[in-house]
Amino acid sequence: MANRWAGLAALLAGFFVILLDTTIVAVASPSIQSDLKPDVAGLFWVTAGYLLAFSVPLLVAGRLGDRYDPKRVFLIGMAGFAVASALCGMAPSVGWLVLFRVVQGLAAAAMAPQPLTLIRRLFVADERGRALGAWGSVAAAGALLGPVLGGLLTAVLEWRWIFWVNVPLCGVALLMGWRWIPRSQGRAAHLDLLGAVTSTAGLGVLVWVLLAWRDISAPAIAAAVAVAAALLVVFAFHERRMGPAALAPLGLYRSPGYRAASVAMAALGTAFIAMALPAMLYLQEVRGLGPMEAALVMAPDAVVAAVLSPTAGRWVDRVGPRRPATLGMALLAASLLLIGLVVVLEVNPWWMTLGAAVLGVANAVAWSPLSVAAMASVDAAAAGAASGMFSAVRQVAAVTGVAVTGAVLAGLASSPTLAFSVVFAVLAVVAIVGVVAATRLPLTPTDDAHAKAAAIAQEEEHA
């Protein structure tokens, strides 16, 4: 028992640092600009380079876990993340910092799909909800504590410590993971190279356009989108012909549980990640709060999620994923509407803590059942690929949400209150889509009639 939970702690430490680094840079950006003197584009790519490198290789990383042992891939990724973090802290110029951030993102991509696969291996079915509840609370804490920790380290020490703090965290997690995460032999099978190339190139171009569209001409955007679409269509057709050897077994989407969980998680990832920066910008640039004050306004999310997630996970183990996930997504929509009301009514910004607290409950309740439903809907042999696809959908949806909210804020820059009101309204609509998807989840986390039926159908199709 102790070893399994120690192994989970190692997985959570790794997941925490990769999400922490998604948001920690934003609050330190002025200090980085003052020290390294980058132009606006250079400063933008300090964050965007990480998101691009993190989002694109997730499909490949998930399948690598299947092939070569998820423990090995996770630990190699964590070691690479620690080295890249140390190099980020020593970067002599913004160009080097962007390069090291890209390496960080690649290491994060190697790590991100493995915890779901390993949690499935470490815990029996009636314990997975509690384990994945802890995973969800760490997800919330990592993204929300980024600005708090970034502001504190930048104020007390200097901006380089926002990267150096990762090194001891990764070191401890590496030792724990080496000792307590179980190993497997993997499966010595053909790696789908054409699928890897087309998916990586297609997603790479798509995510690049989403991140950098404001600096690209309209014809270039159209050409890039066409190239990305063509590559992803080739990828989809190729995957249909590959059968069980596919990089991304699209037959998994025949499972109603996996399909509904993926849509709901895309909505959760979009709303949760895309609201963090607008909330911070509104509190600081419109309402005049300092970085630490703004972070404290949103802190109830992480605190409430951390406290409630274990209880929420046990609830999922008892009643199955549908009811907790539906409640969680409904609370997510409610939290965004509450935050939007603070913006529209222009009341005291500290009222936003109420919306943040509801957001914390939503995160605690939603992450675990969506993950349980997704991973219970796949055969063990495809767990890594399924986890990679699940992570990729979440991350690309989050990047899309960041791009859309950025477009709204830029387009309505002359009326900040209207701009932020529209942002939170759009994200609330996305959350409502997630509510609808959550109602389609299975009532019980069956291990796995749906996945087995899909696998049989896929085998018959390729016989």
C-alpha positions in Angstrom: 0.0 0.0 0.0 2.7 2.5 1.0 4.7 1.8 -2.1 1.8 2.4 -4.4 1.0 5.7 -2.9 4.6 6.7 -2.9 4.7 5.8 -6.6 1.6 8.0 -7.1 3.4 10.8 -5.2 6.3 10.6 -7.6 3.9 10.8 -10.6 2.1 13.8 -9.1 5.3 15.7 -8.4 6.2 15.3 -12.1 2.8 16.4 -13.3 2.8 19.3 -10.9 6.0 20.8 -12.3 5.0 20.5 -15.9 1.7 22.4 -15.2 3.4 24.8 -12.9 5.6 25.9 -15.8 2.6 26.5 -18.0 1.7 29.5 -15.9 4.7 30.5 -13.8 6.4 32.6 -16.4 3.6 35.1 -16.9 4.0 37.0 -13.6 7.9 37.0 -14.1 7.7 38.4 -17.6 8.4 42.0 -16.6 11.6 40.9 -14.7 12.7 38.8 -17.7 12.2 41.7 -20.0 14.1 44.1 -17.8 17.1 41.6 -17.5 17.4 40.1 -21.0 15.9 43.0 -23.0 13.9 40.9 -25.4 11.4 42.4 -27.9 7.7 41.6 -27.5 7.9 38.6 -29.8 10.8 37.1 -28.0 9.1 37.5 -24.6 5.9 35.9 -26.1 7.8 32.8 -27.3 9.3 32.2 -23.8 5.8 30.9 -23.0 4.6 29.9 -26.4 7.6 27.8 -27.2 6.9 25.7 -24.1 3.3 25.3 -25.0 4.1 24.3 -28.6 6.7 21.7 -27.6 4.5 20.4 -24.9 1.3 20.0 -27.0 2.6 18.5 -30.2 4.4 15.3 -29.4 1.8 13.9 -26.9 0.5 11.3 -29.2 4.0 9.9 -29.9 4.9 10.1 -26.2 1.8 8.1 -25.2 2.7 5.3 -27.6 6.4 5.3 -26.5 5.1 4.5 -23.1 3.3 1.5 -24.5 6.4 0.3 -26.4 9.2 0.9 -24.0 7.7 1.0 -20.5 5.8 4.1 -19.2 8.0 4.2 -16.1 11.2 4.5 -18.2 9.7 7.2 -20.5 8.4 9.2 -17.5 11.7 9.1 -15.6 13.7 10.1 -18.7 11.3 12.9 -19.3 11.6 14.1 -15.7 15.4 14.0 -15.9 15.3 16.0 -19.1 12.9 18.5 -17.5 15.3 19.0 -14.6 18.3 19.6 -16.8 16.3 22.0 -19.1 15.0 23.9 -16.0 18.5 24.4 -14.8 19.6 25.7 -18.2 16.6 28.0 -18.4 17.8 29.6 -15.1 21.2 30.1 -16.6 20.1 31.5 -20.0 22.3 34.4 -21.1 19.8 35.8 -23.6 16.1 35.4 -24.6 17.1 33.3 -27.6 18.7 30.7 -25.4 15.8 30.9 -22.9 13.3 30.1 -25.7 15.5 27.2 -26.8 15.7 25.7 -23.3 11.9 26.3 -22.8 11.3 24.2 -26.0 13.5 21.4 -24.5 11.5 21.7 -21.3 8.3 21.4 -23.3 9.5 18.2 -25.1 10.5 16.7 -21.7 7.0 17.6 -20.3 5.4 15.9 -23.3 7.3 12.7 -22.6 6.1 12.8 -19.0 2.4 13.9 -19.4 0.7 10.8 -20.8 2.4 8.3 -18.5 0.7 9.0 -15.1 -2.7 7.8 -16.4 -1.3 4.6 -17.7 0.7 4.0 -14.5 -2.2 4.9 -12.2 -4.2 2.2 -14.0 -1.4 -0.2 -13.3 -0.8 0.8 -9.6 -4.4 0.8 -8.4 -7.3 -1.6 -8.7 -10.6 -0.3 -10.2 -12.3 0.7 -6.9 -9.2 2.8 -5.9 -8.6 4.6 -9.1 -11.1 7.4 -8.4 -9.3 8.4 -5.3 -5.9 8.3 -7.0 -7.1 10.3 -10.0 -8.8 12.7 -7.6 -5.3 13.4 -6.2 -4.1 13.8 -9.8 -6.8 16.3 -10.5 -6.0 18.4 -7.4 -2.4 18.5 -8.4 -3.5 19.7 -11.9 -5.5 22.5 -10.4 -2.7 23.4 -7.9 0.0 23.4 -10.5 -1.8 25.8 -12.9 -3.1 28.1 -10.2 0.0 28.2 -8.0 2.2 29.1 -10.9 1.5 32.9 -10.7 1.7 32.8 -6.8 5.0 31.0 -6.7 6.3 33.0 -9.7 5.5 36.3 -8.0 7.0 35.2 -4.7 10.3 33.9 -6.1 10.6 36.9 -8.4 10.0 39.3 -5.6 12.2 37.6 -3.0 15.0 36.3 -5.2 15.0 36.8 -9.0 13.2 35.4 -12.0 15.7 32.6 -12.6 14.5 30.8 -9.5 11.2 30.1 -11.2 13.1 27.5 -13.2 15.7 26.5 -10.6 12.9 25.5 -8.1 12.0 22.6 -10.4 15.4 20.9 -10.0 15.1 19.7 -6.4 11.4 18.8 -7.0 12.4 16.7 -10.0 15.3 15.2 -8.1 13.2 13.9 -5.2 10.5 12.7 -7.6 13.1 10.8 -9.7 14.4 9.0 -6.6 10.8 8.1 -5.5 9.8 7.0 -9.0 12.9 4.9 -9.5 12.1 3.1 -6.2 8.4 2.7 -6.2 6.9 3.0 -9.7 6.6 -0.6 -11.1 8.4 -1.5 -14.4 7.1 -3.4 -17.3 8.8 -4.9 -20.4 6.8 -2.8 -22.8 5.9 -4.3 -26.2 8.6 -4.7 -28.8 6.4 -3.7 -31.8 6.7 -1.6 -34.9 6.5 2.1 -34.2 4.2 3.9 -36.6 6.8 6.3 -38.1 4.5 7.8 -40.8 1.8 8.4 -38.2 4.4 10.0 -35.9 5.6 12.3 -38.7 2.2 13.4 -40.0 0.6 13.9 -36.6 3.6 15.8 -35.2 3.9 18.0 -38.3 0.2 18.6 -38.5 -0.3 19.4 -34.9 2.9 21.5 -34.9 1.7 23.7 -37.7 -1.8 24.0 -36.2 -0.6 24.9 -32.7 2.0 27.3 -34.1 -0.8 29.1 -36.0 -3.0 29.2 -32.9 -0.1 30.7 -30.8 1.3 33.2 -33.4 -1.6 34.2 -35.6 -1.4 37.9 -34.6 2.1 38.1 -36.2 1.2 36.3 -39.4 -0.5 37.6 -42.6 -3.9 36.3 -43.5 -2.6 34.4 -46.6 0.1 32.7 -44.5 -2.5 31.7 -41.9 -4.7 30.2 -44.6 -1.8 28.3 -46.1 -0.7 27.0 -42.8 -4.2 25.8 -41.8 -4.5 24.1 -45.2 -1.2 22.3 -44.7 -2.1 21.3 -41.1 -5.5 20.0 -42.3 -3.9 18.0 -45.1 -1.4 16.4 -42.8 -4.0 15.5 -40.2 -6.3 14.0 -42.9 -3.4 11.9 -44.1 -2.7 10.9 -40.5 -6.4 9.9 -39.9 -6.6 7.8 -43.1 -3.3 6.1 -42.3 -4.3 5.3 -38.8 -7.4 3.6 -39.9 -5.3 1.2 -42.0 -2.8 0.5 -39.2 -5.1 -1.4 -36.8 -3.6 -2.3 -33.4 -0.2 -0.9 -34.5 -1.6 2.6 -34.9 0.0 5.5 -33.1 -3.5 6.8 -32.2 -6.0 3.9 -32.4 -9.0 6.0 -33.6 -11.2 3.0 -33.0 -11.1 4.0 -29.3 -13.6 6.8 -30.1 -16.2 4.1 -30.9 -16.4 3.7 -27.1 -19.1 6.1 -25.9 -17.3 6.5 -22.5 -13.9 7.4 -24.1 -15.5 9.7 -26.6 -17.6 11.6 -24.0 -14.7 11.8 -21.5 -12.5 13.3 -24.2 -15.0 16.0 -25.2 -15.7 16.9 -21.6 -11.9 17.0 -20.8 -11.3 19.2 -23.8 -13.9 21.6 -22.4 -12.4 21.4 -18.9 -8.9 22.0 -20.3 -10.0 24.9 -22.5 -12.0 26.7 -19.7 -9.5 26.1 -16.9 -6.3 27.0 -18.7 -7.7 29.7 -20.8 -9.2 31.6 -17.9 -6.1 31.9 -15.8 -4.3 34.6 -17.8 -7.4 36.8 -18.5 -8.3 36.6 -14.8 -4.8 37.8 -13.8 -4.8 40.5 -16.5 -8.2 41.8 -15.4 -7.3 41.9 -11.7 -4.0 43.7 -12.3 -4.5 45.8 -15.4 -8.1 46.8 -14.9 -8.6 46.7 -11.2 -5.1 47.7 -10.2 -4.2 44.8 -7.9 -0.6 43.7 -7.5 0.7 40.3 -8.7 0.5 38.7 -5.2 -3.0 40.2 -4.5 -4.3 39.0 -7.8 -2.9 35.5 -7.1 -4.6 35.5 -3.7 -7.9 36.3 -5.2 -7.8 33.1 -7.3 -6.0 31.0 -4.6 -9.3 29.4 -3.3 -9.4 27.3 -6.5 -6.2 25.5 -5.6 -7.0 25.3 -1.9 -10.5 23.9 -2.3 -9.5 21.5 -5.0 -6.6 20.1 -2.9 -9.0 19.6 0.1 -11.9 18.1 -1.7 -10.2 16.0 -4.4 -9.6 12.9 -2.3 -13.2 12.9 -1.1 -14.4 13.4 -4.7 -12.3 10.6 -5.9 -13.8 8.2 -3.3 -17.3 9.3 -4.5 -16.3 8.4 -8.1 -15.2 4.9 -6.8 -18.7 4.5 -5.2 -21.1 5.9 -7.8 -19.2 5.8 -11.1 -18.2 8.8 -13.3 -21.3 10.2 -14.7 -22.9 12.1 -11.8 -19.6 13.6 -10.4 -18.5 14.7 -13.8 -21.8 16.3 -14.7 -21.8 18.1 -11.4 -18.2 19.2 -11.8 -18.7 20.6 -15.3 -21.9 22.4 -14.2 -20.0 24.0 -11.3 -17.3 25.0 -13.8 -19.8 26.8 -15.9 -21.3 28.4 -12.7 -17.8 29.6 -11.5 -17.1 31.3 -14.9 -20.5 33.0 -14.8 -19.8 34.2 -11.2 -16.4 35.6 -12.2 -18.0 37.2 -15.3 -20.6 38.9 -13.1 -17.8 40.5 -11.1 -16.4 41.9 -14.3 -19.8 43.0 -15.7 -21.1 44.6 -12.5 -17.6 46.1 -11.7 -18.0 45.2 -8.0 -15.2 44.8 -5.5 -12.7 42.3 -7.3 -12.4 40.3 -4.1 -15.9 38.9 -4.8 -14.1 36.9 -7.5 -12.8 34.7 -4.7 -16.3 33.2 -4.5 -16.1 32.2 -8.2 -12.6 30.8 -7.6 -13.9 28.7 -4.7 -16.6 27.2 -6.9 -14.0 26.6 -9.6 -12.0 24.7 -7.0 -15.0 22.4 -6.3 -15.5 22.0 -10.0 -11.9 20.9 -10.5 -12.0 18.5 -7.5 -15.1 16.9 -8.8 -14.5 16.8 -12.6 -10.9 15.6 -13.2 -11.2 12.2 -11.5 -14.4 10.9 -13.2 -13.4 12.0 -16.6 -10.0 10.3 -16.3 -11.6 7.2 -14.8 -14.1 6.9 -17.6 -11.5 7.4 -20.3 -9.0 4.9 -19.0 -11.7 2.3 -18.0 -12.8 2.4 -21.7 -9.6 1.1 -23.2 -7.8 -2.2 -23.3 -4.6 -2.4 -21.2 -2.5 -2.9 -24.3 -3.6 0.5 -25.7 -3.5 2.4 -22.4 -0.4 4.5 -23.4 -1.9 5.5 -26.7 -5.2 6.3 -25.1 -3.6 8.4 -22.5 -1.5 10.2 -25.1 -4.7 11.0 -27.2 -6.5 12.1 -24.0 -3.7 14.4 -23.0 -3.3 15.7 -26.5 -7.0 16.6 -26.8 -6.8 18.4 -23.5 -3.7 20.3 -24.3 -4.6 21.3 -27.9 -8.0 22.4 -26.7 -6.3 24.5 -24.0 -4.0 26.2 -26.5 -7.1 26.8 -28.7 -8.8 28.4 -25.8 -5.8 30.6 -25.1 -5.7 31.7 -28.7 -9.5 32.5 -28.8 -9.4 34.5 -25.5 -6.3 36.4 -26.8 -8.2 37.2 -30.0 -11.2 38.5 -28.0 -9.0 40.6 -25.7 -7.1 42.1 -28.7 -10.2 42.8 -30.7 -12.0 44.5 -27.9 -8.9 46.2 -26.4 -10.6 49.7 -26.5 -13.3 48.4 -24.0 -11.6 46.2 -21.4 -14.8 45.5 -19.4 -16.6 44.3 -22.4 -13.6 42.2 -23.6 -13.2 40.4 -20.3 -17.0 39.9 -20.0 -17.1 38.2 -23.4 -14.1 36.0 -22.5 -15.7 34.6 -19.5 -19.1 34.2 -21.3 -17.4 32.2 -24.1 -15.6 30.0 -21.6 -18.9 29.4 -19.7 -20.5 28.2 -23.0 -17.5 25.8 -23.5 -18.1 24.5 -20.0 -21.8 23.9 -20.8 -20.7 21.8 -23.8 -18.7 19.8 -21.3 -21.8 19.3 -19.1 -23.6 17.8 -22.1 -20.7 15.5 -22.8 -20.5 14.5 -19.1 -24.1 13.3 -19.2 -23.1 10.7 -21.8 -20.5 9.1 -19.5 -21.2 5.5 -18.3 -22.9 5.3 -14.9 -20.3 2.7 -13.7 -16.6 2.6 -14.6 -16.7 -0.7 -16.4 -13.3 -2.1 -17.4 -14.4 -2.5 -20.5 -17.2 -3.7 -22.6 -17.0 -0.7 -24.9 -13.2 -0.9 -25.5 -13.3 -4.7 -26.1 -16.2 -4.3 -28.5 -14.3 -1.6 -30.4 -11.1 -3.7 -30.5 -13.1 -6.7 -31.9 -14.7 -4.5 -34.5 -11.3 -3.1 -35.5 -9.7 -6.5 -35.8 -12.6 -7.7 -38.0 -12.3 -4.6 -40.1 -8.6 -5.4 -40.8 -9.0 -9.2 -41.1 
